[in-house]
Amino acid sequence: IVLVWLGAAAGAVDILRFRYGYEWLGLVNMITVWGLCHQLGFFYDRLVHAARRTDWTLLWAGLAGLAGLVFSGLYPGSMVGVPGERSNMAPPTLCIVALVLFQAGVAEAMRPAMQRRLERPRWQRANETINRFSMPLFLFHTTGMALERAARYALAGEENEAREPTLGWWLYRPLAFVGPLLFTLPVIFLFGRRWVRSGHRTSATSAA
């Protein structure tokens, strides 16, 4: 029931913020919303062993709640902090609760198929490689993004940013990570090699 109480508390905070103007109360949701995400992890074993309809219930309930909240006009559409724009991240809102339920549902709906694939040696090797670099990538990706953005502005100034999200801009989105990744890899090579090597040795020892 802790998840219900934390979700209700997050909703109450949003009402007081958006209806009555108590913006400072948003800081309370730093505890309630992220606390809910944290506590949800303790239910992982129950979710794994729950019926498949539970996975799809989480997925569709989270998606419907997220869409309803955003299209209500009360909540911004951004789920990450974007300079100059409102977002649901700082401080977090009820949208993040809906988002984490949706993401948990997606992960659980995909889990059986992914587990079957991970039994194959090729997928196991790919998974081990991704896991070995996941923490350095998480720690240094903002540095790589900053370097890539600095290089783009040094070369083209503000001309490299689209004024409006045109069709070309949307088509380019799947490739937008390539530039930051190319700038992040040297940073990982310089500062994250020790962690990657130790992580590889740990994985090898565990496997043995």
NUPAPA-530995 format. One line per 8 residues: number of its first residue (from 1); their letters; for each residue x, y, z of N, C-alpha, C, O. Coordinates in steps of 0.02 Angstrom, whole numbers, plus 32768, in hexadecimal, padded with zeros to 4 digits. Each point is the difference from the previous one (the first is absolute). Layout:
# NUPAPA-530995
NUM = a = X,Y,Z,X,Y,Z,X,Y,Z,X,Y,Z  ...
This chain:
# NUPAPA-530995
1 = ivlvwlga = 8029,7FC4,8000,7FD7,803C,8000,802B,803F,8000,7FE6,8037,7FF6  805B,7FC1,8016,802C,803A,8001,8000,8024,7FBC,8006,803D,7FFD  7FF4,7F9C,7FCC,7FFE,801E,7FBE,7FC2,802B,7FF7,8003,8036,7FE1  7FC4,7FB3,8039,7FC2,8026,7FFB,8005,8041,8026,7FED,8035,7FE7  802E,7FC8,8056,8006,803C,8028,8031,8033,7FE1,7FF2,803C,8000  8045,7FAC,7FE6,8030,802E,7FE2,7FE3,801F,7FC0,800B,803B,7FF4  7FD1,7F9D,7FE3,7FE0,801C,7FC5,7FCB,8033,8012,7FFA,8034,7FDF  7FDF,7FBE,8055,7FCC,802F,8016,8020,8040,801A,7FE6,8037,7FF4
9 = aagavdil = 8051,7FC2,8030,8023,803C,801A,801B,802B,7FC7,7FFC,803D,8003  801F,7FA2,7FC9,8019,8026,7FC6,7FC7,8025,7FDE,8009,8039,7FEB  7FBD,7FA6,800E,7FC7,8022,7FE1,7FE8,803A,802A,7FED,8034,7FE5  8012,7FC5,805E,7FEA,8036,802C,802F,803C,7FFB,7FEA,8039,7FFF  8056,7FB9,7FFC,8031,8037,7FF9,7FF4,8025,7FBE,8002,803E,7FFF  7FF1,7F9D,7FCB,7FF3,8020,7FC0,7FC1,802C,8003,7FFF,8037,7FE4  7FCE,7FB1,803D,7FC3,8029,8007,800E,8041,8024,7FEA,8035,7FEB  803B,7FC6,804C,8011,803C,8026,802D,8030,7FD9,7FFB,803D,8007
17 = rfrygyew = 8030,7FA6,7FCF,802C,802A,7FD7,7FDA,8024,7FC8,8002,803D,7FFA  7FD9,7F9B,7FDF,7FE2,801A,7FC3,7FBD,8022,800C,7FED,802E,7FDB  7FEF,7FBE,8058,7FBE,801D,800E,8005,803C,802F,7FDD,8032,7FF7  804F,7FC9,803B,8002,8034,8033,8042,8027,8002,8008,802D,8028  8027,7FC2,7FAB,803C,8028,7FF9,8037,7FF5,8032,802C,802B,8006  7FD3,7F9E,801F,8035,7FF2,8030,803A,7FDD,7FDD,800A,7FC4,8009  801C,8062,7FD1,8035,7FE3,7FD8,8036,7FE0,802B,801E,7FCE,7FEB  7FEF,804D,804E,8035,7FE5,802A,7FF2,7FB8,8016,802F,7FDB,8012
25 = lglvnmit = 7F92,8011,7FEE,7FEF,7FBC,8013,801A,7FCC,7FCE,8003,7FC4,800F  8010,8054,7FB6,801B,7FD1,7FCF,803D,7FDA,801A,800E,7FC9,7FE9  8016,8055,8046,803A,7FDF,801C,7FEC,7FC0,8026,8028,7FD1,8005  7F9B,802D,8014,7FE8,7FC3,8022,7FFF,7FC5,7FD1,800D,7FC7,8013  7FE4,8047,7FAD,7FFD,7FCA,7FCF,8045,7FE4,7FEF,8005,7FCB,7FE2  8030,8058,8031,8042,7FE2,7FF9,8005,7FC1,802B,8026,7FD2,7FF0  7FB4,802D,8046,7FFF,7FC5,802C,7FCA,7FCF,7FEC,800D,7FC4,7FFC  7FB6,8055,7FF8,7FC8,7FD3,7FF2,8008,7FDC,7FBD,7FF7,7FC4,7FFC
33 = vwglchql = 8019,8062,7FCF,8004,7FE1,7FBD,803D,7FD2,7FFB,7FFA,7FC6,7FEC  8042,8054,8027,803B,7FD5,7FFB,7FFD,7FC8,8034,801C,7FCA,7FF5  7FC3,8043,8043,7FF6,7FCB,8031,7FD5,7FC8,7FE4,800D,7FC5,800C  7FBF,804E,7FCE,7FD6,7FCD,7FE0,8028,7FD7,7FCE,7FFA,7FC3,7FFE  802F,805E,7FD9,8029,7FDB,7FD0,802F,7FD0,8024,800A,7FC8,7FEA  8012,804F,804E,802D,7FD6,8027,7FDB,7FC5,801D,8017,7FC7,7FFC  7FAF,8045,8022,7FDB,7FCB,8020,7FE5,7FCD,7FCE,7FF9,7FC5,8010  7FF9,8052,7FB3,7FE7,7FD2,7FCD,8032,7FC8,7FF3,7FED,7FC8,7FEF
41 = gffydrlv = 8053,8047,8019,8033,7FCD,7FF5,7FFA,7FC6,8030,8014,7FC8,7FEF  7FD1,8043,804C,7FF9,7FC9,8030,7FC9,7FCF,7FEB,7FFB,7FC9,801B  7FDD,804A,7FB4,7FCB,7FD5,7FE8,8014,7FDA,7FC0,7FD7,7FE1,7FE0  8069,8023,8010,8017,7FE1,7FC1,7FF0,7FB6,7FFE,7FE7,7FE7,7FCE  8027,7FF5,8068,7FF4,7FB8,8001,7FB6,7FF1,7FF7,7FEF,7FCF,7FDE  7FE6,8059,803F,7FB8,7FF5,7FF8,7FEB,800C,7FB8,7FD7,7FDB,7FE4  8045,8059,7FFD,7FEE,800F,7FBA,8017,7FC8,7FD2,7FDD,7FED,7FD1  805F,7FF8,803C,8019,7FC9,7FD5,7FD3,7FC4,8003,7FF4,7FDF,7FCD
49 = haarrtdw = 7FF2,8012,806D,7FD6,7FC4,8008,7FB6,800E,7FF8,7FD7,7FD3,8006  8017,806B,7FED,7FB9,8011,7FF6,7FE8,7FE8,7FBC,8028,7FEF,7FD4  7F96,800E,8024,7FE3,7FEC,7FBF,8012,8033,7FCB,800C,803B,800E  7FF6,7FAE,7FB4,8012,802C,7FC8,7FD1,803B,7FFA,8015,8036,7FEA  7FAC,7FC2,802A,7FD2,8038,7FFB,8015,803A,802E,7FEE,8039,7FF3  8037,7FB8,8043,8019,8035,802C,8031,802C,7FDB,7FFE,803D,8007  802E,7FA5,7FD0,8030,8027,7FD9,7FDC,8030,7FD1,8010,803B,7FFB  7FBE,7FAA,7FE1,7FDC,802A,7FD0,7FD4,8033,8023,7FF4,8036,7FE5
57 = tllwagla = 7FF4,7FBA,8057,7FDA,8031,8026,802B,803B,8013,7FEC,803A,7FFA  8051,7FB8,801E,802E,8036,8011,8010,802A,7FC3,8001,803E,8002  800D,7FA0,7FC6,8012,8023,7FC3,7FC9,8030,7FE9,800C,803B,7FF6  7FB8,7FAA,8002,7FC9,8029,7FE5,7FE7,8034,8033,7FED,8037,7FEC  8012,7FB7,8054,7FEA,8030,8033,8032,803A,8004,7FEB,803A,8005  8056,7FB6,7FFA,8032,8035,8001,7FFC,802D,7FC3,8004,803D,8006  7FF4,7FA4,7FBF,7FFC,8027,7FC2,7FC2,802C,7FFF,8003,803A,7FEE  7FC4,7FA9,8026,7FC2,8027,8000,8004,8039,8032,7FEA,8038,7FF2
65 = glaglvfs = 8031,7FBA,804A,8008,8035,8031,802E,8037,7FE9,7FF3,803B,800A  8044,7FB2,7FD6,8030,8031,7FE7,7FE1,802B,7FCA,8007,803E,8001  7FD6,7FA3,7FD0,7FE0,8026,7FCA,7FCA,802E,801C,7FFB,803A,7FEC  7FDD,7FAC,8043,7FCB,8029,801D,801B,803D,8024,7FE4,8037,7FFA  8052,7FBF,802D,801C,8038,8025,801E,8035,7FD2,7FF5,803C,800A  8031,7FAD,7FC4,8021,8030,7FD3,7FCD,8026,7FD6,8005,803D,7FF8  7FC9,7F9F,7FEC,7FD0,8021,7FD4,7FCA,8025,8027,7FD4,8020,7FE2  802E,7FDC,8061,7FD2,8029,8028,8013,804A,7FFD,7FD7,802B,800F
73 = glypgsmv = 8066,7FE3,7FDD,8018,8045,7FFE,801D,8018,8042,801C,8037,8002  7FDF,7FA1,8032,801B,8014,8041,804A,7FEF,8007,8024,801F,8028  7FF2,7FAF,7FB3,8044,7FE8,8006,8025,800B,7FBE,7FE3,7FF9,7FCB  805E,8018,8039,8027,8006,7FC2,800D,7FBB,7FE2,7FF9,7FCD,8021  8019,8033,7F9F,800C,7FC0,7FDE,8046,7FE5,800B,800C,7FC5,7FF2  8022,8064,8026,8045,7FEA,8008,8009,7FD6,803F,7FE9,8014,8036  8038,7FB3,7FC3,800F,7FD5,803A,8048,8007,8016,8016,7FDB,802D  800F,8052,7FB6,8045,800D,8013,8008,804B,8009,7FD9,8028,7FE6
81 = gvpgersn = 805B,7FEB,803F,800C,8047,800A,801C,8020,7FC1,8035,7FED,7FE9  7FA8,8044,7FFC,8015,8023,7FC4,8007,804A,8010,7FD0,801F,8017  806B,7FFF,7FDF,8009,8047,8010,7FCD,802C,7FDD,7FF6,7FFA,7FC4  7FEB,8032,8062,7FD1,802F,7FE4,7FBA,7FE5,7FF8,7FD4,8025,7FEA  801F,7F9C,8026,7FBE,7FE3,7FF9,7FEB,7FDE,8041,802A,7FE8,8026  7F95,8015,7FE4,7FE6,7FDB,803A,8007,7FB5,7FF3,7FFB,7FE9,7FC7  8011,7FF2,806E,8004,7FB7,7FF9,7FE1,7FE0,803E,7FF2,8021,8032  8004,7F9E,7FC9,7FE4,7FDA,8038,8036,7FE3,802D,7FF3,7FD5,802A
89 = mapptlci = 804B,8042,7FCD,8038,7FE1,8023,8018,8028,803C,8015,7FE2,8032  7FE8,805F,7FCB,801C,8028,8036,7FD0,8038,8013,8000,8035,7FDF  7FD7,7FC2,8055,7FFA,7FC2,8027,7FD4,7FCE,7FDC,7FDA,8012,7FD3  802C,7FAE,803F,7FD9,7FCC,7FDF,7FB5,8007,800E,7FED,801A,8035  7FEB,7FCF,7F9D,7FB7,8005,8006,7FE2,7FBA,7FFA,8023,7FCE,7FFB  7F9B,8031,8006,7FDB,7FC1,7FF9,800E,7FDF,7FBD,7FF7,7FC3,7FF9  801D,8064,7FD5,8011,7FE3,7FBF,8039,7FCE,8006,8001,7FCD,7FDD  802F,8040,804F,8037,7FD2,8008,7FE8,7FBE,801F,801C,7FCB,7FF0
97 = valvlfqa = 7FB2,8038,803B,7FE3,7FC3,801B,7FE1,7FD6,7FC8,800B,7FC4,7FFC  7FCE,805D,7FD9,7FE2,7FDD,7FC7,8037,7FE5,7FD2,7FFA,7FC9,7FE5  803A,805E,8011,8036,7FEB,7FD4,8023,7FC2,801A,8010,7FD2,7FDA  7FFE,802C,8067,8024,7FC6,801C,7FD4,7FC1,7FFE,801A,7FC9,7FF7  7FA4,803F,8011,7FD4,7FC6,7FF9,8000,7FE7,7FB8,8002,7FC4,7FF5  7FFC,806A,7FDC,8003,7FED,7FB9,8041,7FDD,7FF0,8000,7FCC,7FDE  8038,804F,8039,8041,7FE2,7FF2,8007,7FBB,8021,801C,7FD2,7FE2  7FC9,8027,805B,8002,7FBF,8021,7FD7,7FCD,7FD8,8014,7FC6,7FF9
105 = gvaeamrp = 7FB2,804F,7FEE,7FD7,7FD4,7FD8,8022,7FEB,7FC0,7FFD,7FC6,7FEC  8024,8069,7FF3,8024,7FF1,7FC2,8038,7FCE,800E,8009,7FCF,7FDC  801E,803E,805A,8038,7FD3,8011,7FE7,7FBA,800F,801E,7FCF,7FEA  7FAB,802C,803B,7FE7,7FBE,8012,7FE0,7FDD,7FC4,8004,7FC3,7FFA  7FDC,8062,7FDA,7FE3,7FE2,7FC4,8036,7FE5,7FD1,7FF6,7FCD,7FDF  8044,8054,8020,8037,7FEB,7FD5,802C,7FCA,8021,8025,7FDD,7FDC  7FD9,801D,8066,8030,7FD6,8024,8002,7FB7,7FE8,8037,7FE7,7FF4  7F90,7FF6,8004,8005,7FB9,7FEC,8025,7FF7,7FBD,802A,7FD3,7FFA
113 = amqrrler = 7FC5,8056,7FD5,8022,7FFA,7FBF,804A,8011,8005,8029,7FDF,7FE1  7FE8,8054,8047,8046,8012,8008,8027,7FC9,8024,8039,7FF3,7FEF  7FA8,7FEE,8043,8022,7FCA,8024,800F,7FC5,7FD2,8035,7FE1,8004  7F9C,8010,7FCF,800C,7FCA,7FD1,803B,8010,7FD1,8028,7FD5,7FF1  7FDB,8069,7FFA,8038,8014,7FD4,8042,8001,8024,8034,7FEF,7FE4  7FCB,8024,805C,803E,8004,8025,801D,7FBB,8010,8038,7FFB,8019  7FA3,7FD0,7FDA,801B,7FBD,8007,802E,7FED,7FC6,8025,7FCF,8004  7FD8,8058,7FC7,802B,7FF3,7FC6,8044,8021,800B,8003,8038,8019
121 = prwqrane = 8034,7FA6,7FD5,8044,801B,800D,800B,8045,7FE2,8020,802B,801F  7FC7,7FE1,7FA4,800B,8041,7FE0,7FE1,8038,8028,801F,8034,8009  7FA4,7FC1,800E,7FDE,8033,8028,8021,8008,8044,8002,8037,801C  8018,7F92,8000,8022,8004,8040,803E,802C,7FFB,800D,8029,802C  8019,7FCF,7F9F,803C,8029,7FF6,7FEE,8049,7FF8,8021,802C,801D  7FAA,7FE2,7FBD,7FEB,8045,7FF6,7FE9,801E,8043,800F,803A,800F  7FCD,7F9F,8018,7FE8,8018,8040,803A,800E,8030,7FFF,8032,8024  8033,7FA3,7FDD,803A,800A,802B,8025,8040,7FED,8017,8025,802B
129 = tinrfsmp = 7FEF,7FE7,7F94,8022,803D,7FE9,7FDA,803E,8014,801D,8031,8018  7FA1,7FCE,7FDF,7FD7,803A,8012,8005,800C,804B,8007,8039,8016  7FF5,7F92,8012,8003,8008,8049,8044,801B,8016,8004,8026,8030  8031,7FC6,7FAD,8042,8016,8013,8009,804B,7FF6,8025,8021,8025  7FB9,7FFB,7FA9,8008,8047,7FF1,7FC5,802B,8018,8002,803D,7FF7  7FCC,7FA5,8026,7FC3,8026,8011,800E,8035,8035,7FE9,8039,7FF9  803D,7FB6,803C,800D,8032,8034,802D,8039,7FE8,7FEF,803A,800D  804A,7FB8,7FD1,8026,8039,7FE5,7FD8,802B,7FD0,8007,803D,7FFF
137 = lflfhttg = 7FCE,7FA3,7FD8,7FD7,8027,7FD2,7FCF,802D,8026,7FF6,803A,7FED  7FED,7FAB,8048,7FD3,8028,8029,8025,803A,8021,7FE5,8038,8003  8057,7FBC,8016,8025,8034,8025,801A,8037,7FD2,8003,803A,8014  8010,7FB4,7FAE,8023,8030,7FD5,7FD7,8019,7FC5,801A,8027,7FD8  7FA8,7FC2,8020,7FDC,8013,7FC4,7FF0,804B,7FFD,7FFE,801D,7FCA  7FF7,8002,8070,7FF3,8048,7FFF,803E,8027,7FEB,7FFB,8034,7FDF  8040,7FB4,8035,803F,8020,7FEA,8007,7FFB,7FB5,8011,8031,7FDE  7FE1,7F93,8007,8003,7FF8,7FB7,7FCE,802B,7FDB,8010,801D,7FCC
145 = maleraar = 7FB4,7FE9,8050,7FCD,802A,7FE0,8015,8049,8001,7FF6,8024,7FCF  8028,7FF3,8069,8016,8045,8004,8038,800E,7FCE,8001,8035,7FE0  802D,7F9C,8019,8036,800A,7FD0,7FE6,8001,7FB9,8016,8029,7FD7  7FBB,7FA9,8019,7FE4,7FFF,7FBD,7FD9,803F,7FF1,8005,801B,7FC9  7FD5,7FFE,8068,7FDB,803D,7FF5,802E,803C,7FF8,7FF3,802B,7FD6  8044,7FD7,8050,8030,8036,7FF9,8020,8000,7FBA,800A,8034,7FE2  8007,7F8F,8006,801D,7FFB,7FBD,7FCF,8016,7FCA,8013,8022,7FD1  7FAD,7FCC,8036,7FCE,8013,7FCF,7FF7,804C,7FFE,7FFB,801E,7FCB
153 = yalageen = 8003,8001,806F,7FF7,8048,8002,803F,8025,7FE8,7FFB,8036,7FE3  803F,7FAC,802A,803E,801F,7FE7,8003,7FFF,7FB4,801B,802E,7FE2  7FC9,7F9E,7FFF,8002,7FF9,7FB8,7FC8,8025,7FDD,800A,801E,7FCC  7FB9,7FDF,8050,7FC6,801B,7FDC,7FD7,8032,8028,7FD0,801C,7FE6  8041,7FF0,8058,7FD9,802E,8028,7FB9,7FE7,8009,7FF4,7FC4,8005  7FDD,806A,7FFD,7FBA,7FEE,800B,7FDF,7FE2,7FC1,7FC7,7FEB,8003  805D,8015,7FC5,7FE4,7FE5,7FC3,7FF6,7FB4,8003,7FDB,7FE4,7FD8  8047,7FFB,8058,7FFA,7FB7,8003,7FC2,7FEA,8026,7FF3,7FC4,8007
161 = eareptlg = 7FE6,806C,8013,7FC3,7FEF,8024,7FC3,8012,7FD5,7FFC,8037,7FE5  7FD6,7F9A,8016,7FC3,800D,7FDA,7FD3,8030,8026,7FF7,7FF8,803D  7FED,8038,7FA1,7FD2,802F,8020,7FBF,7FDE,8013,7FE3,800F,8034  8007,7FC3,7FA3,7FC3,7FDA,800D,800E,7FB6,7FF2,802B,7FF0,7FD7  7FB0,7FE3,804A,800B,7FB8,7FF3,7FE4,7FEC,7FBC,7FC8,7FE7,7FFB  8061,8023,7FD1,7FEC,7FEF,7FBC,8005,7FB5,7FF5,8016,7FDB,802B  7FD3,800F,7F99,8004,7FB9,7FEF,8048,7FE8,8000,800F,7FCA,8019  801F,805F,7FCD,8046,7FEE,8000,801C,7FF9,8046,8028,7FD3,800E
169 = wwlyrpla = 7FC1,8059,801F,8016,7FFD,8046,7FEA,7FBE,8020,8027,7FE0,8023  7F9A,800C,7FD1,7FE8,7FC2,801C,8024,7FC3,7FE3,8010,7FD1,8024  7FFE,8030,7F9A,8023,7FC9,7FE1,8048,7FF9,801A,801C,7FCA,8001  7FFF,806E,8015,8045,7FFF,801A,8005,7FE8,8048,8035,7FED,8017  7F92,8012,800C,8002,7FF0,8048,8020,7FBC,800F,8028,7FFC,802F  7FCA,7FCE,7FAA,8021,7FC0,8011,804C,8003,7FFC,8022,7FD7,801F  7FF9,8059,7FBA,8048,8005,7FF8,801F,8035,802F,803C,800B,8000  7F99,8016,8027,8018,8037,8029,8031,7FEA,8037,8025,8029,801B
177 = fvgpllft = 7FDB,7F97,7FF6,802C,7FE8,8035,8046,7FF2,7FE7,802E,7FF7,8028  7FDC,8005,7F95,8040,7FEC,7FE5,8036,8033,8013,8036,7FED,8016  7FBC,8053,7FE0,8031,8034,800F,8015,8000,8049,803C,7FFB,800F  7F94,8009,8020,8013,7FFD,8047,8026,7FC0,8012,802D,8002,802A  7FC1,7FC6,7FB7,8022,7FC1,800F,8049,8003,7FEA,802C,7FE8,8025  7FE2,8035,7FA1,8045,8005,7FE8,802A,802C,802E,803C,7FF5,8007  7FA5,803C,8019,8025,802B,802F,8004,7FE0,8046,802C,8011,8027  7FA6,7FC2,7FE8,8000,7FE0,8042,8033,7FC8,8004,801F,7FF6,8034
185 = lpviflfg = 7FEB,7FE5,7F95,802E,7FC8,8001,8047,8013,8014,801E,7FDC,8027  7FFF,805B,7FBF,8043,8013,8017,8002,8011,804B,8031,7FF3,8022  7F99,802A,7FF7,7FFE,8010,8048,8000,7FC0,8029,8023,7FFB,8033  7FB6,7FD3,7FB7,8001,7FBF,8022,8045,7FE0,7FFC,8018,7FE2,8030  8009,8025,7F96,8042,7FE3,7FF7,8032,8020,8030,802C,7FDE,801B  7FCE,8064,7FF0,802F,8023,802B,7FF2,7FF5,804A,802F,7FF7,8028  7F91,800A,7FEC,7FEF,8000,8047,7FDD,7FC1,8018,7FFC,7FF5,803D  7FEA,7FE2,7F96,7FD8,7FC7,8016,8020,7FBD,7FF3,7FE0,7FCC,800C
193 = rrwvrsgh = 805E,8032,7FDC,801F,7FC0,7FEE,8008,7FD3,803D,7FF4,7FC4,7FFB  8021,8059,803D,800B,7FD7,803C,7FBF,7FDE,8015,8000,7FC5,8013  7FC8,8061,7FEA,7FC0,7FE3,8015,7FEB,7FC9,7FCF,7FE8,7FCB,8015  8022,8041,7FAA,7FEC,7FCE,7FCE,8029,7FC1,8009,7FE5,7FC9,7FFC  805D,803D,800F,802A,7FC5,8009,7FED,7FDA,803F,7FFB,7FC3,7FFF  7FFA,8062,8038,7FED,7FDE,803F,7FBC,7FDF,7FF9,7FF6,7FC9,801A  7FDB,8058,7FC2,7FBF,7FE2,7FF5,8005,7FC0,7FD7,7FDC,7FD0,800B  8052,8031,7FC3,8009,7FC5,7FD6,801D,7FC6,8029,7FEB,7FC7,7FF8
201 = rtsatsaa = 8046,8049,8035,801D,7FCB,8029,7FCD,7FE4,8030,7FFE,7FC4,800D  7FD7,8069,800F,7FCD,7FE9,802E,7FCF,7FD1,7FDD,7FEE,7FCC,801C  7FFE,8046,7FA6,7FD1,7FD6,7FDB,8020,7FBD,7FF1,7FDF,7FCC,8005  8061,8034,7FE7,8022,7FC2,7FF0,8006,7FD3,803D,7FF7,7FC4,7FFD  8019,805B,803D,8007,7FDA,803E,7FBD,7FE1,8014,7FFD,7FC7,8015  7FCD,8061,7FE4,7FBD,7FE7,8012,7FED,7FC6,7FD3,7FE3,7FCF,8017  802D,8036,7FA8,7FEF,7FCB,7FD2,8026,7FC0,8010,7FE5,7FC9,7FFA  805B,8040,801B,8028,7FC6,8012,7FE4,7FDE,803F,801C,7FCE,8016
